[in-house]
């Protein structure tokens, strides 16, 4: 599940539940639909309610980062804790964490 808050220049996508190969494409589609219509300067992925994340979550992050870079935007991750935080750090993406 994704809750999106769109303020024009900034989009916050609050993700709840698991990010795995079953759910990542649905999450990606929801976020990308907003990105295509808004082209924000900042996308914040809020992982505060993520219970589990595998490498599909890294693909989700990197793919959204690539989309944003295409129009000069930036991606940041907030509230990554536990397993999600460990996966983000192991992937070398700590610099994206708030």
Order of alpha helices (4+ residues) and beta strands (2+ residues): beta-beta-alpha-beta-alpha-beta-alpha
